[in-house]
């Protein structure tokens, strides 16, 4: 199937990033959120992101205007009726996603593909909220979306091969690279990444090295662009804890137990960059 119009559910960090890369690739975008204020903030974030590209000489003012003209913000799900693909990018909350997906399924055309940007929830379970599980696929973008080259495609148990190929074609059309992973907790990337970060928290908790030394060691010794503790702060320590708890429950394996220090940091409200303090101070 050809994809020329994309609906994006959610104008937050992931949603506005997805909308931006779709518009930059020449696609028409309908970006939906629950309030005009949320939609306006999403559009403003995209505008600011494009301004930074202009300052770097990577974009012209005329191109910025073209991209923004391709994005229509709305609070009405009915505006999704004619899109070819809907990408749900709501908060990582299963009950919320199930409700949103059922509402969207009732609005979009019968041939539309529905994708979820979940990073950890079961794609098969989310697909069951719709009447088209064969046309439903996990499409996990990475943050920040305009800069990160990867999209993880995750078929559910009933996802058709044709839907996976349509998703793969879309990912290529927006200039990203796709890998396909099984529907398992954390899929491929987070299955590896999050336990590594959790182990770095254990190392800090046990006093093996300071936070600065742990991150310097991983950057200089393993060629990582950002240390694991700084990355945890960027992701959000509450999000990290949620993922590790899901792994622990999903696999019933003690190797995935969250570090006690991670729990304590979250209890204290030290959530990383978004709260101004995590393993490092951002105040």
C-alpha positions in Angstrom: 0.0 0.0 0.0 1.1 3.6 -0.7 1.2 5.9 2.3 0.8 9.6 1.6 -1.2 10.7 4.7 -0.2 9.9 8.3 -2.2 10.4 11.4 -0.2 10.8 14.7 -2.0 10.3 18.0 -0.2 12.5 20.6 1.5 15.9 20.1 4.1 15.3 22.9 7.8 14.5 22.6 7.4 11.4 20.5 4.3 12.5 18.5 5.6 15.8 17.4 8.9 14.2 16.5 7.2 11.7 14.3 5.0 14.4 12.8 8.1 16.4 11.9 10.0 13.6 10.1 6.8 12.6 8.2 6.3 16.2 7.0 10.0 16.5 6.1 9.6 13.4 3.9 6.8 15.1 2.0 3.8 13.3 3.7 0.6 15.0 4.9 0.2 14.7 8.7 -2.8 14.9 10.9 -1.6 15.3 14.5 -4.2 14.7 17.2 -4.2 15.4 20.9 -6.8 15.9 23.6 -6.7 19.7 23.8 -5.9 22.7 21.5 -3.2 23.7 24.0 -1.5 20.3 23.7 -1.7 20.5 19.9 -0.3 24.1 19.9 2.6 23.1 22.1 3.4 20.2 19.7 3.4 22.5 16.7 5.5 25.1 18.6 8.1 22.3 19.4 8.3 21.3 15.8 8.8 25.0 14.8 11.6 25.3 17.3 13.2 22.2 16.1 13.1 23.4 12.5 14.5 26.8 13.6 17.6 25.0 15.0 18.1 23.3 11.7 17.9 26.6 9.9 20.6 28.0 12.3 22.8 25.1 11.4 22.3 25.7 7.7 20.5 22.4 7.2 17.2 23.9 6.3 15.8 27.1 4.7 13.0 29.2 6.0 10.9 28.3 2.9 11.4 24.6 3.7 10.3 25.1 7.3 7.1 26.8 6.0 6.5 23.8 3.6 6.9 21.3 6.4 4.6 23.1 8.8 2.0 23.5 6.1 1.9 19.7 5.8 0.9 19.3 9.5 -2.7 19.8 10.5 -3.3 19.9 14.3 -6.7 18.8 15.6 -8.5 17.5 18.7 -11.1 15.6 16.6 -10.5 11.9 15.8 -12.9 12.2 12.9 -10.1 14.1 11.0 -8.3 10.7 10.8 -10.9 9.2 8.5 -8.9 9.4 5.4 -5.3 8.7 6.6 -3.4 5.7 5.2 -1.5 5.1 8.5 -2.1 6.0 12.1 0.7 6.0 14.6 -0.4 6.0 18.2 2.2 7.8 20.3 0.4 8.3 23.6 1.9 7.9 27.1 3.2 4.4 27.8 0.0 3.3 29.7 -1.7 0.2 28.5 -5.2 1.1 29.5 -4.9 4.5 27.8 -3.5 3.0 24.6 -6.2 0.3 24.5 -9.0 3.0 24.8 -7.4 5.3 22.2 -6.8 2.4 19.7 -10.4 1.2 19.9 -11.6 4.8 19.2 -9.3 5.2 16.3 -10.1 1.8 14.8 -13.8 2.9 14.6 -12.9 6.1 12.6 -10.2 5.2 10.1 -10.8 3.5 6.8 -10.8 -0.3 6.4 -7.5 -0.3 4.5 -5.6 1.9 6.9 -2.7 0.5 8.8 -2.5 1.2 12.6 0.8 1.3 14.4 1.7 1.8 18.1 4.9 3.5 19.2 5.1 1.4 22.4 8.5 0.7 23.6 7.6 -2.2 25.9 3.9 -3.2 25.8 2.6 -6.3 24.1 1.7 -5.5 20.4 -0.5 -8.5 20.3 -2.5 -7.3 23.3 -2.8 -3.8 21.9 -3.9 -5.1 18.5 -6.8 -6.9 20.1 -8.3 -3.5 20.9 -9.0 -3.2 17.1 -11.0 -5.1 14.6 -8.0 -5.3 12.3 -5.2 -7.1 14.2 -3.7 -8.3 10.9 -3.3 -4.6 9.9 -1.7 -3.6 13.2 2.1 -3.4 13.9 4.5 -2.1 16.6 6.5 0.9 15.2 9.0 1.9 18.0 10.7 5.2 17.3 13.6 6.4 19.4 14.0 9.7 21.1 14.7 12.3 19.7 12.9 11.1 16.6 14.4 13.6 14.1 17.9 12.6 15.0 17.6 8.8 15.7 17.9 6.6 12.6 16.3 3.5 13.9 12.6 2.3 14.0 11.9 -1.1 15.6 9.1 -2.9 13.8 7.2 -5.5 16.0 4.6 -7.7 14.5 1.9 -9.0 16.7 0.7 -12.6 16.6 -1.9 -11.8 13.9 0.0 -9.1 12.0 0.1 -10.0 8.3 3.4 -10.1 6.4 2.0 -7.5 4.0 1.5 -5.1 6.9 5.1 -5.5 8.0 6.3 -4.8 4.5 4.1 -1.7 4.3 5.5 -0.5 7.6 9.0 -1.2 6.4 8.4 0.8 3.2 7.1 3.7 5.2 10.1 3.7 7.5 12.4 3.8 4.5 10.3 6.6 2.9 10.9 8.9 6.0 14.7 8.2 5.9 14.9 5.8 8.8 16.2 2.2 9.0 14.0 -0.6 10.3 14.8 -3.7 12.2 12.2 -6.4 13.0 11.9 -7.8 16.5 9.6 -10.4 18.1 6.8 -9.3 20.4 8.6 -9.9 23.7 9.1 -7.5 26.6 11.5 -4.7 25.6 11.7 -6.1 22.0 15.3 -6.2 20.9 16.9 -2.8 21.8 15.4 -2.1 25.2 15.9 -5.8 26.1 19.6 -5.1 25.9 19.8 -1.4 26.8 17.7 -1.2 30.0 19.4 -4.1 31.9 22.7 -2.5 31.1 21.5 0.8 32.6 20.1 -1.0 35.6 23.5 -2.7 36.1 25.2 0.7 36.0 22.8 1.8 38.8 23.8 -1.4 40.8 27.5 -0.4 40.3 26.8 3.1 41.6 24.8 1.7 44.5 27.6 -0.6 45.5 30.2 2.2 45.3 32.3 0.6 42.5 32.8 4.1 41.1 31.1 7.5 41.1 28.4 8.4 38.6 30.8 10.6 36.7 33.4 7.8 36.6 30.9 5.1 35.5 29.7 7.3 32.6 33.2 8.3 31.6 34.3 4.7 31.6 31.5 3.6 29.3 32.0 6.5 27.0 35.8 6.2 26.7 36.1 2.4 27.1 33.0 1.3 25.1 32.7 4.2 22.7 29.2 5.1 23.9 28.1 8.6 23.0 26.4 9.1 26.4 27.0 7.3 29.7 24.3 4.9 31.0 23.5 7.0 34.0 23.1 10.2 32.0 21.0 8.2 29.5 18.8 7.0 32.4 18.3 10.7 33.3 17.4 11.5 29.7 14.9 8.6 29.5 13.4 9.3 32.9 14.1 7.2 36.0 10.4 6.5 36.5 10.3 5.1 32.9 13.4 3.0 33.5 11.9 1.6 36.7 8.6 0.8 34.9 10.5 -1.1 32.2 12.6 -3.1 34.6 9.6 -4.0 36.6 7.9 -5.2 33.5 10.9 -7.3 32.5 11.0 -8.8 36.0 7.4 -9.7 35.9 7.3 -10.8 32.3 10.3 -13.1 32.4 10.0 -14.1 36.1 13.8 -13.9 36.2 15.7 -12.2 39.1 18.4 -10.9 36.7 15.9 -8.3 35.7 15.2 -7.0 39.2 15.3 -3.2 39.4 18.2 -1.8 41.4 17.0 -0.7 44.9 18.8 2.7 44.3 16.6 3.2 41.1 13.5 2.7 43.2 14.7 5.0 45.9 15.5 7.8 43.4 12.0 7.5 41.9 10.5 7.6 45.4 12.4 10.8 46.1 11.2 12.4 43.0 14.6 12.4 41.4 13.4 11.4 37.9 16.3 12.8 35.8 16.2 15.8 33.4 12.5 16.3 33.6 12.6 16.9 37.3 15.9 18.8 37.3 17.7 16.1 39.2 18.6 12.4 38.7 22.0 10.8 38.9 23.2 14.2 37.8 21.9 17.7 38.7 20.2 19.7 35.9 18.9 22.6 38.0 
